[in-house]
Amino acid sequence: MNVVCVAAHPDDTELLCAGTLARYARDGHNVTIAIFTDGSRGDLIVEPDKLAAMREKEARDAAAVIGANFIWGGITDELAYTDLDSRHLMIDILREADPDIIFTHSPNDYHPDHRYTGQLVFDSYFQKGLPFMPGQKRPACRFAHAQLYYMDTLCGIGFQPTEYVDITETFAIKREMLLCHKSQFVAMEDMANTNMLDMIEIQSRFRGMAAGCKYAEGFTRLDAYQRGLTRRVLP
């Protein structure tokens, strides 16, 4: 299967679903990590152009840990919107990934870039497979009825998983991927008083308690016309 995570920022994937992606990669599936914005505004000191280059390299390094394909959207950080140009870009991202399974942000996530990225994935879902969409740079991919899953929110606020993935055996890989995002650690301490390693440890343990294992990641499946499945596709 082709599995894609479409995340708003560098490090969102590692925080919210890297353990699951690592399981897919380990099982021989084709994994893609797509980052929609450039992360350029996420620091109080480092200037945007320099920061964007740092964040892209870190994200590519993290994807390489599991041998994932990588797509860089390059939208200016903090300025994701559901406008037409962004829709065209998202359609092309999905066409490149040609997904059977899509992970993206929950509609009630805390950050507008997260919410708009998730909305664009939803809006672009059918267009990825329509061959006569105007303004696209990539040809249509399969008109497959890919299943879409919303990722957990940071700290699990306002999110009730309906499915869990046991990441006990891949938690160390999730941690290794997150450690690639070196520029994020100081910024998160400065701006949010948050240690990201503590965050994934606590959240994964908490979701694991609910799921009956040591570490887990939680998701909700989008059940909609032509998208609901009769079988589980999560690992």
N, CA, C and O of each residue as an XYZ file, in Angstrom:
940
protein
N       0.832     -1.203      0.000
C       0.000      0.000      0.000
C       0.866      1.251      0.000
O       2.007      1.236      0.462
N       0.309      2.324     -0.521
C       0.940      3.638     -0.442
C       0.331      4.396      0.732
O      -0.882      4.601      0.794
N       1.179      4.802      1.650
C       0.749      5.478      2.874
C       1.363      6.868      2.889
O       2.568      7.013      2.682
N       0.550      7.896      3.133
C       1.078      9.259      3.193
C       0.584      9.954      4.460
O      -0.578      9.827      4.847
N       1.480     10.679      5.083
C       1.113     11.613      6.143
C       1.300     13.017      5.598
O       2.403     13.393      5.202
N       0.224     13.791      5.576
C       0.292     15.195      5.152
C       0.193     16.048      6.406
O      -0.879     16.173      6.999
N       1.307     16.633      6.805
C       1.387     17.406      8.037
C       1.652     18.870      7.727
O       2.219     19.201      6.685
N       1.248     19.728      8.620
C       1.406     21.160      8.398
C       2.848     21.608      8.548
O       3.336     22.400      7.742
N       3.534     21.117      9.563
C       4.866     21.621      9.912
C       5.881     20.492     10.031
O       5.514     19.350     10.307
N       7.162     20.809      9.823
C       8.212     19.875     10.195
C       8.087     19.554     11.693
O       7.967     20.469     12.508
N       8.112     18.330     12.042
C       8.002     17.707     13.375
C       6.601     17.253     13.722
O       6.452     16.449     14.642
N       5.553     17.723     13.035
C       4.193     17.265     13.340
C       4.062     15.761     13.126
O       3.439     15.062     13.925
N       4.652     15.274     12.046
C       4.587     13.839     11.758
C       5.210     13.037     12.889
O       4.633     12.051     13.348
N       6.384     13.457     13.336
C       7.099     12.712     14.366
C       6.341     12.742     15.693
O       6.312     11.751     16.423
N       5.737     13.875     15.994
C       4.997     13.987     17.242
C       3.751     13.112     17.248
O       3.376     12.581     18.292
N       3.099     12.954     16.084
C       1.740     12.412     16.080
C       1.557     11.056     15.422
O       0.620     10.341     15.777
N       2.410     10.667     14.478
C       2.141      9.356     13.855
C       3.379      8.633     13.344
O       3.246      7.698     12.555
N       4.575      9.028     13.762
C       5.793      8.400     13.239
C       5.905      6.935     13.621
O       6.443      6.139     12.852
N       5.411      6.569     14.784
C       5.468      5.168     15.173
C       4.649      4.287     14.249
O       5.051      3.172     13.917
N       3.499      4.796     13.837
C       2.644      4.062     12.900
C       3.293      3.987     11.521
O       3.292      2.930     10.890
N       3.847      5.109     11.052
C       4.533      5.091      9.760
C       5.716      4.136      9.773
O       5.983      3.457      8.781
N       6.419      4.083     10.888
C       7.553      3.162     10.996
C       7.093      1.707     10.890
O       7.798      0.869     10.326
N       5.916      1.411     11.430
C       5.387      0.054     11.301
C       5.060     -0.273      9.844
O       5.379     -1.357      9.357
N       4.421      0.673      9.153
C       4.134      0.455      7.733
C       5.427      0.233      6.945
O       5.513     -0.683      6.127
N       6.431      1.078      7.198
C       7.699      0.944      6.471
C       8.357     -0.396      6.764
O       8.878     -1.053      5.863
N       8.330     -0.792      8.020
C       8.927     -2.078      8.416
C       8.238     -3.250      7.723
O       8.871     -4.258      7.408
N       6.931     -3.105      7.488
C       6.154     -4.172      6.863
C       6.209     -4.129      5.341
O       5.531     -4.908      4.671
N       7.019     -3.215      4.790
C       7.248     -3.198      3.354
C       6.335     -2.302      2.546
O       6.348     -2.364      1.316
N       5.541     -1.468      3.203
C       4.666     -0.547      2.482
C       5.445      0.700      2.054
O       6.500      1.005      2.610
N       4.924      1.399      1.081
C       5.550      2.611      0.546
C       5.035      3.819      1.332
O       3.851      4.148      1.263
N       5.919      4.473      2.073
C       5.533      5.558      2.968
C       6.033      6.892      2.422
O       7.170      6.998      1.960
N       5.176      7.903      2.478
C       5.539      9.261      2.085
C       5.206     10.215      3.220
O       4.141     10.121      3.830
N       6.118     11.129      3.498
C       5.870     12.218      4.445
C       5.839     13.519      3.660
O       6.821     13.883      3.013
N       4.712     14.217      3.716
C       4.546     15.492      3.017
C       4.367     16.591      4.048
O       3.498     16.503      4.916
N       5.192     17.631      3.950
C       5.129     18.775      4.864
C       4.611     19.972      4.094
O       5.215     20.379      3.101
N       3.506     20.539      4.534
C       2.831     21.564      3.740
C       3.486     22.940      3.854
O       3.646     23.622      2.841
N       3.869     23.365      5.057
C       4.494     24.679      5.221
C       5.988     24.535      5.468
O       6.494     23.439      5.709
N       6.684     25.670      5.402
C       8.154     25.631      5.480
C       8.713     25.789      6.891
O       9.930     25.767      7.073
N       7.843     25.948      7.898
C       8.324     26.068      9.267
C       9.145     27.301      9.559
O       9.840     27.358     10.574
N       9.076     28.293      8.685
C      10.010     29.424      8.737
C       9.730     30.442      9.836
O      10.586     31.277     10.127
N       8.551     30.391     10.452
C       8.205     31.384     11.478
C       8.242     30.808     12.885
O       7.826     31.466     13.839
N       8.734     29.590     13.018
C       8.627     28.906     14.297
C       9.775     29.106     15.248
O      10.153     28.174     15.957
N      10.345     30.295     15.287
C      11.438     30.576     16.219
C      11.422     32.063     16.552
O      11.034     32.890     15.726
N      11.846     32.394     17.761
C      11.853     33.791     18.192
C      13.124     34.530     17.799
O      13.184     35.755     17.913
N      14.149     33.800     17.336
C      15.448     34.415     17.052
C      15.903     34.158     15.622
O      16.323     35.090     14.935
N      15.829     32.914     15.163
C      16.356     32.553     13.837
C      15.483     33.154     12.747
O      14.258     33.037     12.784
N      16.126     33.804     11.767
C      15.378     34.467     10.694
C      14.750     33.442      9.758
O      15.271     32.339      9.592
N      13.609     33.819      9.137
C      12.792     32.850      8.388
C      13.525     32.087      7.296
O      13.384     30.866      7.218
N      14.302     32.753      6.449
C      14.959     32.043      5.350
C      15.914     30.975      5.867
O      15.948     29.856      5.355
N      16.683     31.331      6.881
C      17.624     30.380      7.474
C      16.876     29.246      8.154
O      17.263     28.081      8.054
N      15.801     29.598      8.845
C      15.053     28.582      9.573
C      14.377     27.596      8.624
O      14.354     26.394      8.890
N      13.828     28.098      7.521
C      13.159     27.218      6.558
C      14.124     26.161      6.022
O      13.760     24.992      5.895
N      15.354     26.574      5.708
C      16.356     25.631      5.208
C      16.705     24.592      6.269
O      16.862     23.409      5.967
N      16.823     25.045      7.510
C      17.128     24.120      8.608
C      16.000     23.110      8.784
O      16.238     21.909      8.919
N      14.775     23.615      8.781
C      13.618     22.746      9.035
C      13.425     21.731      7.902
O      13.053     20.584      8.150
N      13.675     22.151      6.672
C      13.528     21.208      5.566
C      14.548     20.076      5.679
O      14.210     18.906      5.503
N      15.810     20.438      5.976
C      16.842     19.399      6.116
C      16.499     18.442      7.253
O      16.647     17.228      7.112
N      16.045     18.981      8.369
C      15.693     18.136      9.502
C      14.555     17.178      9.144
O      14.585     16.001      9.504
N      13.559     17.696      8.434
C      12.425     16.861      8.046
C      12.850     15.767      7.068
O      12.394     14.628      7.162
N      13.726     16.123      6.130
C      14.230     15.111      5.198
C      15.037     14.040      5.947
O      14.914     12.850      5.655
N      15.851     14.462      6.898
C      16.637     13.507      7.677
C      15.724     12.567      8.467
O      15.995     11.371      8.574
N      14.647     13.116      9.016
C      13.714     12.287      9.784
C      13.025     11.269      8.885
O      12.878     10.108      9.266
N      12.602     11.688      7.700
C      11.960     10.762      6.757
C      12.916      9.647      6.350
O      12.505      8.502      6.163
N      14.191      9.992      6.216
C      15.192      9.013      5.793
C      15.388      7.894      6.822
O      15.816      6.793      6.473
N      15.078      8.174      8.069
C      15.231      7.151      9.112
C      14.417      5.908      8.777
O      14.851      4.789      9.048
N      13.236      6.100      8.188
C      12.393      4.945      7.833
C      12.348      4.725      6.322
O      11.549      3.925      5.833
N      13.201      5.431      5.583
C      13.224      5.271      4.136
C      11.983      5.808      3.457
O      11.591      5.304      2.405
N      11.348      6.831      4.042
C      10.118      7.386      3.476
C      10.420      8.343      2.335
O      11.446      9.024      2.342
N       9.533      8.395      1.364
C       9.590      9.457      0.362
C       9.271     10.780      1.051
O       8.654     10.805      2.116
N       9.699     11.878      0.430
C       9.539     13.180      1.082
C       9.016     14.203      0.087
O       9.519     14.307     -1.032
N       8.001     14.961      0.501
C       7.440     16.044     -0.314
C       7.444     17.314      0.535
O       6.975     17.320      1.673
N       7.977     18.377     -0.036
C       8.078     19.669      0.657
C       7.127     20.653     -0.024
O       7.359     21.058     -1.164
N       6.065     21.035      0.671
C       5.082     21.940      0.088
C       5.579     23.362     -0.047
O       5.338     24.010     -1.066
N       6.284     23.865      0.986
C       6.910     25.180      0.924
C       5.995     26.363      1.140
O       6.413     27.500      0.918
N       4.754     26.141      1.567
C       3.876     27.266      1.901
C       4.458     28.008      3.103
O       4.975     27.379      4.026
N       4.378     29.329      3.102
C       4.922     30.102      4.216
C       4.260     29.708      5.537
O       3.035     29.701      5.657
N       5.073     29.391      6.495
C       4.609     29.013      7.825
C       3.680     30.081      8.395
O       3.911     31.278      8.221
N       2.637     29.637      9.070
C       1.609     30.482      9.683
C       0.646     31.100      8.670
O      -0.238     31.869      9.049
N       0.808     30.773      7.391
C      -0.044     31.390      6.369
C      -0.709     30.340      5.478
O      -0.941     30.583      4.294
N      -1.009     29.194      6.040
C      -1.769     28.188      5.289
C      -3.232     28.613      5.235
O      -3.822     28.976      6.252
N      -3.805     28.564      4.042
C      -5.216     28.910      3.858
C      -5.837     27.916      2.886
O      -5.132     27.182      2.194
N      -7.144     27.905      2.847
C      -7.839     27.023      1.906
C      -8.199     27.781      0.631
O      -9.338     27.722      0.167
N      -7.221     28.494      0.065
C      -7.438     29.230     -1.182
C      -7.176     28.319     -2.375
O      -6.747     27.177     -2.210
N      -7.439     28.833     -3.584
C      -7.347     28.002     -4.783
C      -5.920     27.530     -5.043
O      -5.712     26.367     -5.391
N      -4.930     28.415     -4.879
C      -3.543     27.999     -5.117
C      -3.133     26.875     -4.164
O      -2.443     25.934     -4.554
N      -3.567     26.989     -2.921
C      -3.242     25.941     -1.951
C      -3.943     24.639     -2.309
O      -3.388     23.559     -2.113
N      -5.156     24.737     -2.831
C      -5.867     23.529     -3.269
C      -5.111     22.849     -4.408
O      -4.945     21.629     -4.408
N      -4.653     23.643     -5.381
C      -3.879     23.063     -6.484
C      -2.644     22.341     -5.961
O      -2.330     21.236     -6.401
N      -1.944     22.975     -5.016
C      -0.743     22.360     -4.461
C      -1.080     21.057     -3.743
O      -0.381     20.058     -3.909
N      -2.140     21.064     -2.954
C      -2.486     19.862     -2.209
C      -2.904     18.733     -3.142
O      -2.569     17.574     -2.897
N      -3.626     19.051     -4.198
C      -3.987     18.020     -5.169
C      -2.726     17.375     -5.740
O      -2.645     16.152     -5.857
N      -1.744     18.203     -6.096
C      -0.503     17.665     -6.655
C       0.273     16.841     -5.633
O       0.894     15.838     -5.986
N       0.242     17.256     -4.375
C       0.902     16.467     -3.326
C       0.266     15.083     -3.227
O       0.971     14.076     -3.160
N      -1.052     15.035     -3.219
C      -1.737     13.750     -3.130
C      -1.526     12.921     -4.392
O      -1.416     11.697     -4.322
N      -1.471     13.580     -5.535
C      -1.211     12.846     -6.769
C       0.171     12.204     -6.750
O       0.341     11.071     -7.201
N       1.148     12.925     -6.233
C       2.493     12.361     -6.156
C       2.539     11.172     -5.209
O       3.223     10.186     -5.481
N       1.818     11.259     -4.102
C       1.815     10.169     -3.123
C       0.947      8.993     -3.563
O       1.210      7.858     -3.166
N      -0.084      9.242     -4.379
C      -0.991      8.200     -4.885
C      -1.437      7.270     -3.755
O      -1.153      6.073     -3.800
N      -2.134      7.803     -2.739
C      -2.287      7.071     -1.489
C      -3.418      6.043     -1.476
O      -4.436      6.182     -2.154
N      -3.187      5.005     -0.668
C      -4.239      4.109     -0.225
C      -4.713      4.496      1.174
O      -5.864      4.261      1.542
N      -3.803      5.092      1.946
C      -4.100      5.541      3.303
C      -3.499      6.931      3.481
O      -2.356      7.177      3.095
N      -4.285      7.843      4.074
C      -3.846      9.213      4.305
C      -3.981      9.529      5.790
O      -5.011      9.246      6.402
N      -2.947     10.112      6.359
C      -3.014     10.659      7.715
C      -2.862     12.176      7.619
O      -2.017     12.682      6.879
N      -3.686     12.889      8.373
C      -3.547     14.340      8.420
C      -4.142     14.854      9.724
O      -4.546     14.072     10.585
N      -4.191     16.179      9.861
C      -4.581     16.792     11.127
C      -6.084     16.764     11.359
O      -6.884     16.839     10.427
N      -6.432     16.657     12.610
C      -7.831     16.673     13.028
C      -8.452     18.056     12.815
O      -7.764     19.064     12.976
N      -9.727     18.124     12.460
C     -10.378     19.430     12.253
C     -10.389     20.322     13.489
O     -10.512     21.540     13.360
N     -10.263     19.746     14.684
C     -10.317     20.568     15.899
C      -8.942     20.811     16.501
O      -8.834     21.135     17.683
N      -7.876     20.659     15.692
C      -6.525     20.867     16.218
C      -6.328     22.339     16.593
O      -7.101     23.208     16.191
N      -5.278     22.593     17.369
C      -5.119     23.908     17.987
C      -4.591     24.983     17.038
O      -4.799     26.172     17.281
N      -3.914     24.586     15.965
C      -3.202     25.553     15.129
C      -3.920     25.711     13.794
O      -4.305     24.714     13.184
N      -4.108     26.956     13.325
C      -4.790     27.135     12.041
C      -4.092     26.444     10.877
O      -4.761     25.925      9.984
N      -2.762     26.427     10.866
C      -2.062     25.699      9.798
C      -2.448     24.224      9.811
O      -2.602     23.613      8.754
N      -2.606     23.647     11.006
C      -3.025     22.252     11.106
C      -4.429     22.083     10.543
O      -4.676     21.201      9.721
N      -5.342     22.928     10.989
C      -6.744     22.780     10.581
C      -6.913     22.991      9.081
O      -7.656     22.258      8.430
N      -6.221     23.998      8.527
C      -6.369     24.255      7.096
C      -5.700     23.173      6.257
O      -6.197     22.827      5.185
N      -4.579     22.636      6.731
C      -3.943     21.530      6.018
C      -4.884     20.333      5.958
O      -5.068     19.733      4.899
N      -5.473     19.992      7.088
C      -6.424     18.892      7.107
C      -7.629     19.149      6.216
O      -8.113     18.241      5.541
N      -8.110     20.379      6.214
C      -9.254     20.718      5.358
C      -8.888     20.604      3.880
O      -9.686     20.128      3.073
N      -7.680     21.041      3.529
C      -7.242     20.931      2.135
C      -7.110     19.478      1.701
O      -7.438     19.142      0.563
N      -6.639     18.619      2.584
C      -6.583     17.197      2.259
C      -7.985     16.672      1.981
O      -8.209     15.965      0.999
N      -8.920     17.021      2.846
C     -10.316     16.613      2.643
C     -10.853     17.144      1.316
O     -11.480     16.404      0.558
N     -10.609     18.414      1.036
C     -11.147     19.043     -0.171
C     -10.521     18.495     -1.448
O     -11.155     18.498     -2.503
N      -9.277     18.025     -1.357
C      -8.537     17.579     -2.544
C      -8.665     16.084     -2.785
O      -8.103     15.554     -3.743
N      -9.390     15.418     -1.936
C      -9.448     13.960     -1.936
C      -9.880     13.387     -3.286
O      -9.182     12.538     -3.841
N     -11.002     13.831     -3.818
C     -11.475     13.296     -5.086
C     -10.723     13.890     -6.280
O     -10.505     13.211     -7.283
N     -10.331     15.159     -6.164
C      -9.681     15.829     -7.291
C      -8.352     15.186     -7.678
O      -7.919     15.298     -8.825
N      -7.708     14.519     -6.735
C      -6.418     13.882     -7.043
C      -6.547     12.855     -8.166
O      -5.586     12.611     -8.896
N      -7.735     12.248     -8.310
C      -7.912     11.222     -9.310
C      -8.695     11.641    -10.537
O      -8.994     10.810    -11.395
N      -9.036     12.931    -10.634
C      -9.802     13.425    -11.778
C      -8.851     13.968    -12.837
O      -8.104     14.904    -12.551
N      -8.849     13.417    -14.049
C      -7.828     13.771    -15.039
C      -7.989     15.144    -15.678
O      -7.051     15.636    -16.305
N      -9.151     15.775    -15.539
C      -9.362     17.040    -16.245
C      -9.451     18.234    -15.303
O     -10.063     19.248    -15.636
N      -8.840     18.112    -14.130
C      -8.777     19.258    -13.217
C      -7.840     20.313    -13.797
O      -6.707     19.989    -14.151
N      -8.285     21.576    -13.906
C      -7.422     22.613    -14.482
C      -6.357     23.077    -13.491
O      -6.551     23.031    -12.277
N      -5.236     23.521    -14.036
C      -4.209     24.163    -13.221
C      -3.298     23.233    -12.461
O      -2.533     23.683    -11.608
N      -3.359     21.931    -12.750
C      -2.507     20.989    -12.022
C      -1.200     20.726    -12.766
O      -1.159     20.702    -13.996
N      -0.127     20.527    -11.984
C       1.187     20.263    -12.551
C       1.440     18.769    -12.730
O       2.278     18.373    -13.540
N       0.721     17.944    -11.978
C       0.927     16.507    -12.040
C      -0.309     15.825    -12.611
O      -1.428     16.289    -12.391
N      -0.120     14.725    -13.346
C      -1.280     13.996    -13.869
C      -2.039     13.312    -12.738
O      -1.497     13.065    -11.660
N      -3.290     13.017    -13.008
C      -4.124     12.356    -12.007
C      -3.522     11.017    -11.602
O      -2.944     10.307    -12.424
N      -3.665     10.687    -10.336
C      -3.251      9.383     -9.850
C      -4.462      8.448     -9.903
O      -5.485      8.794    -10.493
N      -4.351      7.284     -9.300
C      -5.476      6.354     -9.278
C      -6.695      6.987     -8.610
O      -6.567      7.747     -7.650
N      -7.857      6.667     -9.123
C      -9.079      7.133     -8.466
C      -9.452      6.110     -7.393
O     -10.534      5.523     -7.407
N      -8.526      5.925     -6.476
C      -8.715      4.939     -5.412
C      -9.450      5.578     -4.243
O      -9.297      6.769     -3.968
N     -10.232      4.784     -3.578
C     -10.961      5.273     -2.423
C     -10.078      5.133     -1.189
O     -10.289      4.254     -0.354
N      -9.110      5.994     -1.091
C      -8.164      5.946      0.019
C      -8.887      6.205      1.336
O      -9.824      7.001      1.401
N      -8.438      5.523      2.376
C      -9.008      5.769      3.698
C      -8.236      6.894      4.375
O      -7.005      6.917      4.354
N      -8.970      7.825      4.976
C      -8.356      8.984      5.616
C      -8.492      8.861      7.127
O      -9.573      8.587      7.648
N      -7.381      9.069      7.816
C      -7.362      9.053      9.277
C      -6.883     10.403      9.803
O      -5.920     10.977      9.294
N      -7.568     10.896     10.821
C      -7.118     12.101     11.512
C      -6.198     11.705     12.655
O      -6.496     10.794     13.428
N      -5.080     12.405     12.747
C      -4.104     12.159     13.801
C      -4.579     12.772     15.114
O      -5.459     13.633     15.137
N      -3.993     12.319     16.175
C      -4.213     12.868     17.508
C      -3.858     14.358     17.515
O      -3.128     14.833     16.644
N      -4.370     15.077     18.486
C      -3.942     16.457     18.704
C      -2.768     16.467     19.679
O      -2.539     15.487     20.388
N      -2.030     17.563     19.714
C      -0.941     17.669     20.680
C      -1.513     17.620     22.095
O      -2.424     18.374     22.438
N      -0.971     16.737     22.894
C      -1.415     16.477     24.261
C      -2.793     15.825     24.306
O      -3.355     15.650     25.388
N      -3.345     15.465     23.152
C      -4.624     14.771     23.127
C      -5.820     15.609     23.485
O      -6.885     15.070     23.787
N      -5.670     16.921     23.459
C      -6.744     17.807     23.906
C      -7.914     17.753     22.923
O      -7.744     18.002     21.729
N      -9.098     17.427     23.436
C     -10.305     17.406     22.631
C     -10.349     16.305     21.587
O     -11.112     16.401     20.626
N      -9.548     15.260     21.755
C      -9.471     14.198     20.748
C      -9.761     12.863     21.391
O      -9.117     12.491     22.371
N     -10.728     12.133     20.847
C     -11.055     10.797     21.333
C     -10.774      9.777     20.238
O     -11.558      9.654     19.297
N      -9.679      9.051     20.343
C      -9.364      8.064     19.299
C     -10.452      7.006     19.173
O     -11.083      6.608     20.153
N     -10.648      6.567     17.944
C     -11.538      5.441     17.690
C     -10.746      4.200     17.278
O     -11.272      3.088     17.310
N      -9.490      4.390     16.895
C      -8.599      3.275     16.588
C      -7.214      3.611     17.131
O      -6.807      4.771     17.190
N      -6.505      2.554     17.525
C      -5.169      2.717     18.075
C      -4.191      1.832     17.309
O      -4.568      0.797     16.759
N      -2.939      2.253     17.283
C      -1.865      1.443     16.727
C      -0.821      1.230     17.820
O      -0.325      2.188     18.412
N      -0.499     -0.012     18.075
C       0.537     -0.367     19.044
C       1.900     -0.017     18.445
O       2.326     -0.628     17.465
N       2.577      0.963     19.035
C       3.889      1.373     18.533
C       5.004      1.008     19.513
O       6.083      1.600     19.486
N       4.736      0.038     20.369
C       5.736     -0.343     21.365
C       7.064     -0.706     20.707
O       8.128     -0.319     21.189
N       6.998     -1.453     19.602
C       8.232     -1.896     18.949
C       8.859     -0.817     18.083
O      10.018     -0.948     17.690
N       8.125      0.245     17.774
C       8.675      1.307     16.917
C       8.801      2.643     17.643
O       9.132      3.653     17.023
N       8.541      2.658     18.944
C       8.650      3.935     19.665
C      10.071      4.479     19.612
O      10.256      5.691     19.497
N      11.072      3.617     19.692
C      12.461      4.091     19.623
C      12.738      4.749     18.271
O      13.509      5.705     18.196
N      12.118      4.246     17.207
C      12.282      4.861     15.888
C      11.586      6.210     15.853
O      12.134      7.173     15.316
N      10.399      6.295     16.412
C       9.675      7.570     16.520
C      10.551      8.606     17.238
O      10.642      9.759     16.817
N      11.183      8.176     18.313
C      12.051      9.073     19.080
C      13.259      9.497     18.251
O      13.649     10.665     18.269
N      13.847      8.553     17.529
C      14.997      8.862     16.674
C      14.611      9.876     15.590
O      15.379     10.790     15.289
N      13.442      9.711     15.018
C      12.980     10.652     13.998
C      12.780     12.043     14.593
O      13.175     13.041     13.989
N      12.171     12.113     15.767
C      11.949     13.415     16.401
C      13.269     14.106     16.730
O      13.371     15.328     16.624
N      14.270     13.342     17.125
C      15.565     13.924     17.473
C      16.257     14.574     16.274
O      17.184     15.366     16.446
N      15.807     14.241     15.053
C      16.355     14.913     13.866
C      15.985     16.394     13.837
O      16.665     17.195     13.196
N      14.914     16.753     14.527
C      14.406     18.134     14.484
C      15.077     18.974     15.577
O      14.417     19.482     16.484
N      16.375     19.104     15.472
C      17.138     19.763     16.541
C      16.705     21.207     16.764
O      16.665     21.667     17.905
N      16.381     21.928     15.698
C      16.022     23.334     15.849
C      14.694     23.519     16.573
O      14.403     24.605     17.075
N      13.894     22.465     16.627
C      12.582     22.584     17.261
C      12.655     22.545     18.782
O      11.797     23.109     19.462
N      13.676     21.884     19.315
C      13.682     21.642     20.748
C      13.800     22.934     21.551
O      13.050     23.148     22.504
N      14.750     23.802     21.161
C      14.911     25.071     21.882
C      13.685     25.947     21.683
O      13.212     26.576     22.629
N      13.167     25.994     20.457
C      12.003     26.828     20.167
C      10.796     26.396     20.989
O      10.076     27.243     21.517
N      10.564     25.092     21.105
C       9.420     24.620     21.877
C       9.583     24.888     23.368
O       8.604     25.152     24.067
N      10.816     24.821     23.852
C      11.062     25.182     25.246
C      10.797     26.665     25.471
O      10.182     27.053     26.464
N      11.273     27.501     24.527
C      11.144     28.948     24.688
C       9.697     29.424     24.540
O       9.229     30.251     25.322
N       9.002     28.905     23.547
C       7.680     29.438     23.218
C       6.529     28.704     23.899
O       5.468     29.285     24.127
N       6.737     27.429     24.225
C       5.625     26.639     24.765
C       5.973     25.913     26.062
O       5.165     25.140     26.576
N       7.169     26.156     26.594
C       7.597     25.492     27.830
C       7.389     23.978     27.732
O       6.908     23.336     28.666
N       7.764     23.432     26.577
C       7.490     22.030     26.284
C       8.763     21.301     25.886
O       9.514     21.768     25.031
N       8.999     20.163     26.506
C      10.050     19.252     26.090
C       9.407     18.209     25.189
O       8.557     17.443     25.644
N       9.795     18.168     23.926
C       9.100     17.314     22.972
C       9.312     15.837     23.249
O       8.423     15.033     22.971
N      10.468     15.455     23.790
C      10.673     14.054     24.127
C       9.748     13.626     25.255
O       9.203     12.522     25.239
N       9.575     14.513     26.243
C       8.601     14.232     27.298
C       7.197     14.123     26.709
O       6.411     13.266     27.111
N       6.890     15.002     25.752
C       5.548     15.008     25.170
C       5.214     13.667     24.527
O       4.154     13.100     24.792
N       6.115     13.152     23.680
C       5.785     11.905     23.000
C       5.807     10.717     23.959
O       5.045      9.765     23.790
N       6.680     10.773     24.963
C       6.723      9.698     25.942
C       5.397      9.621     26.708
O       4.799      8.553     26.835
N       4.957     10.766     27.209
C       3.746     10.789     28.040
C       2.504     10.487     27.202
O       1.654      9.694     27.609
N       2.400     11.121     26.031
C       1.212     10.919     25.216
C       1.136      9.489     24.686
O       0.059      8.891     24.679
N       2.256      8.938     24.247
C       2.258      7.567     23.740
C       1.977      6.561     24.851
O       1.319      5.548     24.615
N       2.463      6.825     26.048
C       2.169      5.940     27.177
C       0.696      6.022     27.546
O       0.061      5.001     27.813
N       0.148      7.238     27.562
C      -1.265      7.412     27.898
C      -2.166      6.697     26.895
O      -3.088      5.977     27.279
N      -1.888      6.903     25.591
C      -2.683      6.207     24.575
C      -2.455      4.701     24.667
O      -3.366      3.918     24.396
N      -1.250      4.293     25.046
C      -0.978      2.877     25.208
C      -1.782      2.258     26.343
O      -2.237      1.119     26.230
N      -1.960      2.992     27.431
C      -2.775      2.488     28.530
C      -4.194      2.192     28.057
O      -4.778      1.171     28.421
N      -4.748      3.098     27.238
C      -6.098      2.890     26.725
C      -6.155      1.717     25.758
O      -7.157      1.004     25.685
N      -5.065      1.525     25.016
C      -5.043      0.493     23.980
C      -4.573     -0.867     24.489
O      -4.635     -1.855     23.757
N      -4.106     -0.930     25.728
C      -3.664     -2.197     26.288
C      -2.261     -2.593     25.889
O      -1.958     -3.781     25.780
N      -1.401     -1.613     25.669
C      -0.011     -1.893     25.322
C       0.853     -0.808     25.961
O       0.328      0.080     26.633
N       2.163     -0.867     25.760
C       3.025      0.115     26.402
C       2.936      1.470     25.724
O       2.744      2.485     26.394
N       3.075      1.502     24.385
C       3.027      2.757     23.635
C       2.026      2.614     22.483
O       1.960      1.573     21.830
N       1.260      3.664     22.251
C       0.304      3.637     21.132
C       0.127      5.037     20.574
O       0.421      6.037     21.230
N      -0.363      5.078     19.338
C      -0.827      6.321     18.718
C      -2.306      6.157     18.409
O      -2.754      5.084     18.005
N      -3.065      7.245     18.607
C      -4.505      7.195     18.423
C      -4.947      7.962     17.187
O      -4.340      8.967     16.818
N      -6.012      7.478     16.547
C      -6.535      8.081     15.324
C      -8.063      7.987     15.318
O      -8.659      7.185     16.037
N      -8.672      8.824     14.490
C     -10.090      8.641     14.158
C     -10.193      8.487     12.654
O      -9.556      9.221     11.899
N     -10.999      7.528     12.226
C     -11.180      7.276     10.800
C     -12.299      8.159     10.275
O     -13.360      8.259     10.892
N     -12.064      8.798      9.140
C     -13.119      9.576      8.495
C     -14.031      8.610      7.752
O     -13.630      8.014      6.752
N     -15.242      8.457      8.235
C     -16.227      7.617      7.569
C     -17.153      8.509      6.760
O     -17.955      9.260      7.315
N     -17.034      8.417      5.460
C     -17.824      9.237      4.553
C     -18.122      8.422      3.305
O     -17.544      7.355      3.095
N     -19.012      8.924      2.493
C     -19.394      8.238      1.267
C     -18.163      7.890      0.431
O     -17.311      8.743      0.179
N     -18.082      6.653      0.013
C     -16.993      6.107     -0.786
C     -15.653      6.080     -0.045
O     -14.604      5.942     -0.675
N     -15.679      6.208      1.274
C     -14.426      6.166      2.020
C     -14.424      5.123      3.131
O     -13.364      4.613      3.493
N     -15.574      4.804      3.666
C     -15.612      3.830      4.736
C     -15.227      2.447      4.235
O     -15.561      2.076      3.109
N     -14.523      1.682      5.068
C     -14.068      0.363      4.697
C     -14.691     -0.679      5.625
O     -15.116     -0.368      6.737
N     -14.735     -1.895      5.154
C     -15.260     -2.984      5.958
C     -14.152     -3.760      6.656
O     -14.420     -4.759      7.324
N     -12.921     -3.314      6.507
C     -11.812     -4.000      7.157
C     -10.846     -2.966      7.712
O     -10.764     -1.840      7.222
N     -10.128     -3.364      8.729
C      -9.136     -2.477      9.324
C      -7.917     -2.410      8.420
O      -7.455     -3.439      7.926
N      -7.386     -1.200      8.196
C      -6.191     -1.046      7.375
C      -5.004     -0.537      8.179
O      -3.879     -0.516      7.678
N      -5.244     -0.124      9.427
C      -4.115      0.261     10.269
C      -3.344     -0.981     10.684
O      -3.923     -2.061     10.803
N      -2.040     -0.838     10.905
C      -1.244     -2.024     11.269
C      -1.583     -2.530     12.676
O      -1.005     -3.517     13.133
